[in-house]
Structures are given as C-alpha cells and as structure tokens.
C-alpha cells in the first residue's frame, strides 16, 4: 500500500500530469454539458477542441507572464492594460475560429453539423471562465507560498533574536560591561553616563526591534555605534575600529540586528582570538540603487568562509525577504583579513 501511495505522490508531483488532468477535465465537462444542451456531442467536442488551444494560451500567458511580472510586482496599471488586451485578443481569435468553421461547414455540406445549434456566446463565456479559474488557482498558490515564506521568516527572525541574545546579551557580556561601568564609576570617569546610555539603548533595541520586520538603516547604525562603544570598554587599545559612511542612508531599511550580527561576527572571530593588535573596518556605501555593507576584520586563520552559523542564518533570512535582490559574499584572505560584503539592490 505504501508503494502505491508513493507512486501516486510521485505522479502527482509531476506538473505536466496535473496540467493534463486539468485540461482534460475541462474538455470533458464542457462537451458533456454543452453537448447535452445541443444534443450533438460530436459537434460540441469539435468546437471545444478547436477553441481550447486559445484558452490554454491565454491562461498560460496570464499565469506565467502577466501575474508574476506585473501583478505580483504591484505594476497594477500595466497588468490591467495587458490583461484587457489579452482577453480581447483571445475572444477575437476564438470568434475568428468559429467564423472559419461556419465557412468550412457551409462549403463542405457535412450533415449533422450545425454550429448555430450550439450557444457560441455561452461557450466563449464558459471558456473565458476557465482563464479566470486558472488565474485564481495561480494566485492561491502565490498566497500559500507567501504565507509559508512569512512563517519561515518569522521563525528565522525569532531564532536570530534568540541567538543574538544568547551570544552577546548573555550574563558574560553583561558581566564584563557592568564591570567596566563599575570601574569607570569608581574612577569618576566622564565616560560612565555614555556607557550606561549605550547599554540601555542596545538592550531596549534588541528587546523591541522584534516587533517590526524592518528598521531604518540609521537606527541600525546608531545601535552599531553603541555596541562598538561597549566593546571598546572591554578591549580598550587592543582593537582599532574604523567606520566609513557614504551617501544618503535615509531611504534604506534593514531587518533588525543585521549590522549587530555582522559586527558580533567580526569581534568574535577577529578580536577575541588575537592577543596582539587587531582591527575592524565598517564601510557603508549608499546609492539610489544599491546599499553596500562591508565588514572587514583581522584574521589569524581560524575563520573559514561561509562556515559561521550567524552568517548562514543571516543569508537565509535575507533570502526569504529579498529573494534575488541581494548578494552576500564572504572572503577570507589568510592570515591577514576576513571580509563580509552584503549588497542590497533596490528595484527602480
């Protein structure tokens, strides 16, 4: 029984099988009901078989061209325009086929063939309903895929937030930060208020950013600076951090904690393992069409390109959000540096 079910599932997984069954069912249903009305099944079958290729072409053009390229990309004006042209062209072709059939039958003197006995306009309307039905099925498929992607994204987002909390905002991180704050307080350092404010802001950001799917890039940069400020209290002169911002960042938004994840990866692999001087470079370049994030850090040979869990999960999250509108490139140049380049493309 299991083998039969497996074979059936394998057959149904083939798209061409489903399409064949769908169109065969349409032909059978229309021939039966319309043929019963005119009491001439052969004539109805010929009419349906002649007109169904036009309906199929219209359906596939709608489902594989108009819907994905215009409707799903919110180009509504072009979609409506091209959709109306497509329907009118389909009706014109079907009417032309019917007229030619009338002419052929009038000249051939074939008995028992009278197309006028079939309600042609009802047939054309019925075939047009098939186009709408197939389009509705296609849209249902997009909706289910979008729902599944959203659920996967939410799961990935929650897991990313938990990983960040565990890896950075854990007791060890807080213990070191609070120790540094205590030392600054005993020394009556002017850095104490800024350090406390930085820790407060980053904790508030991590705990509340999960409520939104995107945050302004400027907000991410602010928390990145707070994070760097706290880490410098820990490493002091062991690490040199340089930050470069180019272009207008106001029109960009990112998933929460994108920069913090990249920066955490740089400190973890580029600073912690090293006993000597280390460095981290952050470069953000914004153009009207692209956003480039380049995080580089010193490397002693322990980091392997693409092997980090954080980068792997970040890639999965962005894949769900942006599809092919981004690129994540990881490059390791032993034993000097490790680069992570994240590029986001804006559709114009």
The 8 nearest C-alpha neighbors of each residue, nearest first, counted from 0:
[[1, 3, 2, 4, 5, 6, 7, 8],
 [0, 2, 4, 3, 5, 6, 7, 8],
 [3, 1, 5, 0, 4, 6, 7, 8],
 [2, 4, 6, 0, 1, 5, 7, 8],
 [3, 5, 7, 1, 6, 2, 8, 0],
 [6, 4, 2, 8, 7, 3, 1, 9],
 [7, 5, 9, 3, 4, 8, 2, 10],
 [6, 8, 4, 10, 9, 5, 3, 11],
 [9, 7, 5, 11, 10, 6, 12, 4],
 [10, 8, 6, 12, 7, 11, 5, 13],
 [11, 9, 7, 12, 8, 13, 6, 16],
 [10, 12, 8, 13, 9, 7, 17, 16],
 [13, 11, 9, 10, 8, 14, 16, 17],
 [14, 12, 11, 16, 10, 15, 9, 17],
 [15, 13, 17, 16, 12, 18, 11, 19],
 [14, 16, 18, 17, 13, 19, 20, 12],
 [17, 15, 19, 14, 18, 13, 20, 11],
 [16, 18, 20, 14, 15, 19, 21, 11],
 [17, 19, 21, 15, 16, 20, 22, 14],
 [20, 18, 16, 22, 21, 17, 23, 15],
 [19, 21, 23, 17, 18, 22, 24, 16],
 [22, 20, 18, 24, 19, 23, 17, 25],
 [23, 21, 25, 24, 19, 20, 18, 26],
 [22, 24, 20, 26, 25, 21, 19, 27],
 [23, 25, 27, 21, 22, 26, 20, 28],
 [26, 24, 22, 28, 23, 27, 29, 21],
 [25, 27, 23, 29, 24, 28, 30, 22],
 [28, 26, 24, 30, 25, 29, 31, 23],
 [29, 27, 31, 25, 30, 26, 24, 32],
 [28, 30, 26, 32, 31, 27, 33, 25],
 [31, 29, 27, 34, 44, 33, 28, 43],
 [30, 32, 34, 28, 29, 33, 35, 27],
 [33, 31, 35, 29, 34, 30, 28, 36],
 [32, 34, 36, 35, 30, 29, 31, 37],
 [35, 33, 40, 37, 31, 39, 30, 36],
 [34, 36, 38, 32, 33, 37, 31, 40],
 [35, 37, 33, 34, 38, 32, 117, 39],
 [36, 38, 34, 39, 35, 117, 116, 33],
 [39, 37, 35, 34, 36, 40, 33, 116],
 [38, 40, 34, 37, 42, 41, 43, 35],
 [41, 39, 34, 43, 42, 44, 38, 30],
 [42, 40, 44, 43, 39, 45, 34, 30],
 [41, 43, 45, 44, 40, 39, 112, 46],
 [44, 42, 40, 46, 34, 45, 41, 30],
 [43, 45, 41, 47, 30, 42, 46, 40],
 [46, 44, 48, 42, 43, 47, 49, 41],
 [45, 47, 43, 49, 44, 48, 50, 42],
 [46, 48, 44, 50, 49, 45, 51, 43],
 [49, 47, 45, 51, 46, 50, 44, 52],
 [50, 48, 46, 47, 51, 45, 52, 96],
 [51, 49, 47, 48, 52, 53, 93, 46],
 [50, 52, 54, 48, 53, 47, 49, 55],
 [53, 51, 55, 54, 50, 56, 49, 48],
 [54, 52, 56, 51, 55, 50, 57, 89],
 [53, 55, 51, 57, 52, 56, 58, 126],
 [56, 54, 52, 58, 57, 53, 51, 59],
 [55, 57, 53, 59, 58, 54, 60, 52],
 [58, 56, 54, 60, 55, 59, 61, 53],
 [59, 57, 130, 55, 61, 56, 60, 54],
 [60, 58, 62, 61, 56, 57, 63, 55],
 [59, 61, 57, 64, 58, 63, 62, 56],
 [60, 62, 65, 58, 59, 64, 63, 66],
 [63, 61, 59, 66, 60, 64, 134, 58],
 [64, 62, 60, 59, 61, 67, 65, 66],
 [63, 65, 60, 61, 68, 66, 67, 62],
 [64, 66, 61, 69, 68, 67, 78, 62],
 [65, 67, 70, 62, 69, 68, 64, 71],
 [68, 66, 71, 69, 65, 64, 70, 63],
 [69, 67, 65, 64, 66, 72, 70, 71],
 [68, 70, 74, 72, 78, 65, 66, 71],
 [69, 71, 66, 73, 72, 74, 75, 78],
 [72, 70, 67, 73, 69, 66, 68, 74],
 [71, 73, 69, 70, 74, 68, 67, 75],
 [74, 72, 70, 75, 71, 69, 78, 76],
 [75, 73, 69, 72, 70, 77, 76, 78],
 [74, 76, 78, 73, 77, 70, 79, 69],
 [77, 75, 79, 78, 74, 80, 81, 69],
 [78, 76, 80, 75, 79, 74, 81, 69],
 [77, 79, 75, 69, 81, 76, 80, 82],
 [80, 78, 82, 76, 77, 81, 75, 83],
 [79, 81, 77, 83, 82, 78, 76, 84],
 [82, 80, 84, 78, 83, 79, 77, 85],
 [81, 83, 85, 79, 84, 80, 78, 86],
 [84, 82, 86, 85, 80, 81, 79, 87],
 [83, 85, 81, 87, 82, 86, 88, 80],
 [84, 86, 82, 88, 83, 87, 81, 89],
 [87, 85, 89, 83, 88, 84, 90, 82],
 [86, 88, 90, 84, 89, 85, 91, 83],
 [89, 87, 91, 85, 86, 90, 84, 92],
 [88, 90, 86, 92, 87, 91, 85, 93],
 [89, 91, 93, 87, 92, 88, 94, 86],
 [92, 90, 88, 94, 89, 93, 95, 87],
 [93, 91, 95, 89, 90, 94, 88, 96],
 [92, 94, 96, 90, 95, 91, 50, 89],
 [95, 93, 97, 91, 96, 92, 90, 98],
 [96, 94, 92, 98, 93, 97, 91, 99],
 [95, 97, 93, 99, 94, 98, 100, 92],
 [98, 96, 100, 94, 95, 99, 101, 93],
 [99, 97, 101, 95, 100, 96, 94, 102],
 [100, 98, 102, 96, 101, 97, 95, 103],
 [99, 101, 97, 103, 98, 102, 104, 96],
 [100, 102, 98, 104, 99, 103, 105, 97],
 [103, 101, 99, 105, 100, 104, 98, 106],
 [104, 102, 100, 106, 105, 101, 107, 99],
 [103, 105, 107, 101, 106, 102, 100, 108],
 [106, 104, 102, 103, 107, 108, 101, 109],
 [107, 105, 103, 104, 108, 102, 109, 101],
 [106, 108, 104, 109, 105, 103, 102, 110],
 [109, 107, 106, 105, 104, 110, 112, 103],
 [110, 108, 107, 112, 104, 111, 105, 106],
 [109, 111, 112, 108, 113, 104, 107, 105],
 [110, 112, 113, 109, 39, 42, 41, 108],
 [113, 111, 110, 109, 42, 114, 104, 39],
 [112, 114, 115, 116, 111, 42, 117, 104],
 [115, 113, 116, 117, 112, 101, 42, 119],
 [114, 116, 117, 113, 118, 119, 101, 112],
 [115, 117, 114, 113, 37, 118, 39, 119],
 [118, 116, 115, 114, 37, 119, 43, 33],
 [117, 119, 121, 120, 122, 116, 115, 37],
 [120, 118, 122, 121, 117, 123, 115, 114],
 [119, 121, 123, 122, 118, 124, 125, 117],
 [120, 122, 124, 118, 119, 123, 125, 117],
 [121, 123, 119, 125, 120, 124, 126, 118],
 [124, 122, 120, 126, 125, 121, 127, 119],
 [123, 125, 127, 121, 122, 126, 120, 128],
 [124, 126, 122, 128, 127, 123, 121, 129],
 [127, 125, 123, 129, 128, 124, 122, 54],
 [128, 126, 124, 130, 129, 125, 123, 131],
 [127, 129, 125, 131, 126, 130, 132, 124],
 [128, 130, 132, 126, 127, 131, 133, 125],
 [131, 129, 58, 127, 133, 128, 132, 134],
 [130, 132, 134, 128, 129, 133, 135, 127],
 [133, 131, 129, 135, 134, 130, 128, 136],
 [132, 134, 136, 130, 135, 131, 129, 137],
 [135, 133, 131, 137, 132, 136, 62, 130],
 [134, 136, 138, 132, 137, 133, 131, 139],
 [137, 135, 139, 133, 134, 138, 132, 140],
 [136, 138, 134, 140, 135, 139, 133, 62],
 [139, 137, 141, 135, 140, 136, 142, 134],
 [140, 138, 142, 136, 137, 141, 135, 143],
 [139, 141, 137, 143, 138, 142, 144, 136],
 [142, 140, 138, 144, 139, 143, 145, 137],
 [141, 143, 139, 145, 140, 144, 146, 138],
 [144, 142, 146, 140, 145, 141, 147, 139],
 [143, 145, 141, 147, 146, 142, 148, 140],
 [146, 144, 142, 148, 143, 147, 141, 149],
 [145, 147, 143, 149, 144, 148, 142, 150],
 [146, 148, 144, 150, 149, 145, 151, 143],
 [149, 147, 151, 145, 150, 146, 152, 144],
 [150, 148, 152, 146, 147, 151, 145, 153],
 [149, 151, 153, 147, 152, 148, 154, 146],
 [150, 152, 148, 154, 149, 153, 155, 147],
 [153, 151, 149, 155, 150, 154, 156, 148],
 [152, 154, 156, 150, 155, 151, 149, 157],
 [153, 155, 151, 157, 152, 156, 158, 150],
 [156, 154, 152, 158, 153, 157, 159, 151],
 [155, 157, 153, 159, 158, 154, 152, 160],
 [158, 156, 160, 154, 159, 155, 153, 161],
 [157, 159, 161, 155, 156, 160, 162, 154],
 [160, 158, 156, 162, 157, 161, 155, 163],
 [159, 161, 163, 157, 158, 162, 164, 156],
 [160, 162, 158, 164, 163, 159, 165, 157],
 [163, 161, 159, 165, 164, 160, 166, 158],
 [162, 164, 160, 166, 161, 165, 167, 159],
 [163, 165, 168, 161, 162, 167, 166, 160],
 [166, 164, 162, 169, 163, 167, 168, 161],
 [167, 165, 163, 164, 162, 169, 168, 172],
 [166, 168, 169, 164, 163, 165, 172, 263],
 [167, 169, 164, 172, 165, 173, 166, 170],
 [168, 170, 165, 172, 167, 171, 164, 166],
 [171, 169, 173, 172, 174, 168, 175, 167],
 [172, 170, 174, 169, 173, 175, 168, 167],
 [171, 173, 175, 169, 174, 170, 168, 167],
 [172, 174, 176, 170, 171, 175, 177, 169],
 [175, 173, 171, 177, 172, 176, 170, 178],
 [176, 174, 178, 172, 173, 177, 179, 171],
 [177, 175, 173, 179, 178, 174, 180, 172],
 [176, 178, 180, 174, 179, 175, 173, 181],
 [179, 177, 181, 175, 180, 176, 174, 182],
 [178, 180, 182, 176, 177, 181, 183, 175],
 [179, 181, 177, 183, 178, 182, 184, 176],
 [182, 180, 178, 184, 179, 183, 177, 185],
 [181, 183, 179, 185, 184, 180, 178, 186],
 [184, 182, 180, 186, 188, 181, 185, 191],
 [183, 185, 187, 181, 186, 182, 191, 180],
 [186, 184, 182, 187, 183, 181, 188, 180],
 [185, 187, 183, 188, 184, 182, 181, 189],
 [188, 186, 184, 185, 183, 189, 191, 190],
 [187, 189, 183, 186, 190, 191, 184, 185],
 [188, 190, 191, 187, 192, 193, 183, 184],
 [191, 189, 188, 193, 192, 194, 183, 187],
 [190, 192, 194, 193, 189, 183, 188, 184],
 [193, 191, 195, 194, 190, 196, 189, 197],
 [194, 192, 196, 190, 195, 191, 197, 189],
 [195, 193, 197, 191, 196, 192, 190, 198],
 [196, 194, 192, 198, 197, 193, 199, 191],
 [195, 197, 199, 193, 194, 198, 200, 192],
 [198, 196, 225, 194, 200, 199, 195, 193],
 [199, 197, 195, 201, 196, 200, 202, 194],
 [200, 198, 196, 202, 197, 201, 195, 203],
 [201, 199, 203, 197, 202, 198, 204, 196],
 [200, 202, 204, 198, 203, 199, 222, 205],
 [203, 201, 199, 205, 204, 200, 198, 206],
 [202, 204, 200, 206, 201, 205, 207, 199],
 [203, 205, 201, 207, 202, 208, 206, 200],
 [206, 204, 202, 208, 203, 207, 201, 209],
 [205, 207, 203, 204, 208, 202, 209, 201],
 [208, 206, 204, 209, 205, 210, 203, 211],
 [209, 207, 210, 204, 205, 211, 255, 206],
 [208, 210, 207, 211, 206, 255, 212, 205],
 [211, 209, 208, 207, 212, 206, 213, 255],
 [212, 210, 209, 213, 208, 214, 255, 207],
 [213, 211, 254, 255, 210, 214, 209, 208],
 [214, 212, 254, 253, 211, 252, 255, 215],
 [213, 215, 252, 253, 255, 254, 216, 218],
 [216, 214, 252, 218, 217, 251, 253, 219],
 [215, 217, 252, 219, 218, 251, 253, 220],
 [218, 216, 220, 215, 219, 221, 248, 249],
 [219, 217, 221, 215, 216, 220, 222, 214],
 [218, 220, 216, 222, 217, 221, 223, 258],
 [221, 219, 223, 217, 218, 222, 224, 216],
 [220, 222, 218, 224, 223, 219, 217, 225],
 [223, 221, 225, 219, 224, 220, 201, 226],
 [222, 224, 220, 226, 221, 225, 259, 219],
 [223, 225, 227, 221, 222, 226, 228, 220],
 [226, 224, 222, 197, 228, 223, 227, 229],
 [225, 227, 223, 229, 228, 224, 222, 230],
 [226, 228, 224, 230, 229, 225, 231, 223],
 [229, 227, 225, 231, 226, 230, 224, 232],
 [230, 228, 226, 232, 231, 227, 225, 194],
 [231, 229, 233, 227, 232, 228, 226, 234],
 [230, 232, 235, 234, 233, 228, 229, 227],
 [233, 231, 229, 230, 235, 234, 179, 228],
 [232, 234, 230, 231, 235, 229, 175, 179],
 [233, 235, 231, 237, 232, 236, 230, 238],
 [236, 234, 231, 232, 237, 233, 238, 230],
 [237, 235, 238, 234, 239, 231, 276, 277],
 [238, 236, 276, 234, 235, 277, 275, 239],
 [239, 237, 277, 278, 236, 276, 240, 234],
 [238, 240, 278, 279, 277, 241, 237, 236],
 [241, 239, 279, 280, 278, 238, 242, 281],
 [240, 242, 280, 281, 279, 239, 243, 278],
 [243, 241, 281, 282, 280, 244, 240, 283],
 [242, 244, 282, 283, 281, 245, 241, 284],
 [245, 243, 283, 284, 282, 242, 246, 285],
 [244, 246, 284, 285, 283, 243, 247, 282],
 [247, 245, 285, 284, 286, 248, 244, 283],
 [246, 248, 249, 285, 245, 286, 250, 287],
 [249, 247, 250, 251, 285, 246, 216, 217],
 [248, 250, 251, 247, 217, 216, 215, 252],
 [251, 249, 248, 252, 247, 215, 216, 287],
 [252, 250, 216, 249, 248, 215, 253, 290],
 [251, 253, 215, 216, 214, 213, 250, 254],
 [254, 252, 213, 214, 216, 255, 215, 251],
 [253, 255, 213, 212, 257, 214, 256, 252],
 [256, 254, 257, 214, 213, 208, 253, 212],
 [257, 255, 259, 258, 260, 254, 219, 205],
 [256, 258, 260, 259, 255, 254, 261, 253],
 [257, 259, 261, 260, 256, 262, 219, 223],
 [258, 260, 256, 262, 261, 257, 263, 223],
 [259, 261, 263, 257, 258, 262, 256, 264],
 [262, 260, 258, 264, 259, 263, 265, 257],
 [261, 263, 265, 259, 264, 260, 258, 266],
 [262, 264, 260, 266, 265, 261, 259, 267],
 [263, 265, 267, 261, 262, 266, 268, 260],
 [264, 266, 262, 269, 263, 267, 268, 296],
 [267, 265, 270, 263, 269, 264, 268, 262],
 [266, 268, 264, 271, 265, 269, 263, 270],
 [269, 267, 265, 266, 270, 264, 271, 272],
 [268, 270, 297, 265, 266, 296, 298, 267],
 [269, 271, 266, 273, 272, 277, 268, 267],
 [270, 272, 267, 273, 268, 269, 266, 274],
 [273, 271, 270, 268, 269, 274, 267, 299],
 [274, 272, 270, 275, 271, 277, 269, 299],
 [273, 275, 272, 276, 271, 237, 270, 277],
 [276, 274, 273, 277, 237, 238, 270, 272],
 [275, 277, 237, 238, 274, 278, 273, 236],
 [278, 276, 238, 297, 270, 237, 275, 239],
 [277, 279, 239, 238, 297, 296, 240, 280],
 [278, 280, 296, 240, 295, 239, 241, 297],
 [279, 281, 241, 295, 294, 240, 242, 296],
 [282, 280, 242, 294, 293, 241, 243, 295],
 [281, 283, 243, 293, 242, 292, 244, 284],
 [284, 282, 292, 244, 291, 245, 243, 293],
 [283, 285, 245, 291, 290, 246, 244, 282],
 [286, 284, 290, 246, 247, 248, 245, 289],
 [285, 287, 289, 288, 246, 290, 284, 247],
 [286, 288, 289, 285, 345, 290, 247, 250],
 [289, 287, 345, 286, 344, 290, 347, 346],
 [290, 288, 344, 286, 343, 345, 287, 285],
 [289, 291, 285, 343, 342, 284, 286, 344],
 [290, 292, 342, 284, 283, 341, 285, 289],
 [293, 291, 283, 341, 340, 282, 342, 294],
 [292, 294, 340, 282, 339, 281, 295, 341],
 [295, 293, 281, 339, 280, 338, 340, 282],
 [296, 294, 338, 280, 337, 279, 339, 293],
 [297, 295, 279, 269, 337, 336, 278, 265],
 [296, 298, 336, 269, 278, 277, 335, 337],
 [299, 297, 336, 335, 269, 300, 334, 337],
 [298, 300, 334, 301, 335, 297, 333, 273],
 [301, 299, 334, 333, 298, 302, 303, 335],
 [300, 302, 299, 303, 298, 268, 272, 334],
 [303, 301, 300, 304, 268, 298, 331, 337],
 [302, 304, 306, 305, 301, 331, 300, 307],
 [305, 303, 329, 306, 330, 331, 302, 307],
 [304, 306, 307, 329, 303, 310, 311, 330],
 [307, 305, 304, 303, 308, 311, 310, 302],
 [308, 306, 309, 310, 305, 311, 303, 304],
 [307, 309, 311, 310, 312, 306, 305, 313],
 [310, 308, 312, 311, 307, 313, 260, 264],
 [311, 309, 313, 312, 307, 308, 314, 305],
 [310, 312, 308, 314, 313, 309, 307, 315],
 [311, 313, 315, 309, 314, 310, 308, 316],
 [314, 312, 310, 316, 315, 311, 309, 317],
 [313, 315, 311, 317, 312, 316, 318, 310],
 [316, 314, 312, 318, 313, 317, 319, 311],
 [317, 315, 313, 319, 318, 314, 312, 152],
 [316, 318, 320, 314, 319, 315, 321, 313],
 [319, 317, 322, 315, 316, 321, 320, 314],
 [318, 320, 317, 316, 322, 321, 152, 148],
 [321, 319, 317, 318, 322, 316, 152, 148],
 [320, 322, 324, 318, 317, 319, 323, 325],
 [321, 323, 318, 324, 319, 320, 325, 317],
 [322, 324, 325, 321, 318, 326, 344, 317],
 [325, 323, 344, 321, 322, 343, 326, 345],
 [326, 324, 343, 342, 323, 344, 321, 327],
 [325, 327, 342, 341, 328, 343, 324, 323],
 [328, 326, 341, 340, 342, 329, 325, 314],
 [329, 327, 340, 339, 326, 341, 330, 338],
 [328, 330, 339, 304, 338, 305, 340, 327],
 [331, 329, 338, 304, 337, 339, 328, 332],
 [332, 330, 337, 304, 333, 338, 336, 303],
 [333, 331, 336, 335, 337, 334, 330, 298],
 [334, 332, 335, 300, 331, 336, 298, 299],
 [333, 335, 299, 300, 298, 332, 336, 297],
 [334, 336, 333, 298, 297, 332, 299, 337],
 [337, 335, 297, 298, 332, 296, 331, 333],
 [336, 338, 331, 296, 295, 298, 330, 332],
 [339, 337, 295, 330, 329, 294, 331, 340],
 [338, 340, 329, 294, 293, 328, 295, 330],
 [341, 339, 293, 328, 292, 327, 338, 329],
 [340, 342, 327, 292, 326, 291, 293, 328],
 [341, 343, 291, 326, 325, 290, 292, 327],
 [344, 342, 325, 290, 289, 324, 291, 326],
 [345, 343, 289, 324, 325, 288, 346, 290],
 [344, 346, 288, 289, 347, 343, 324, 287],
 [345, 347, 344, 288, 324, 289, 343, 72],
 [346, 345, 288, 287, 344, 289, 72, 324]]
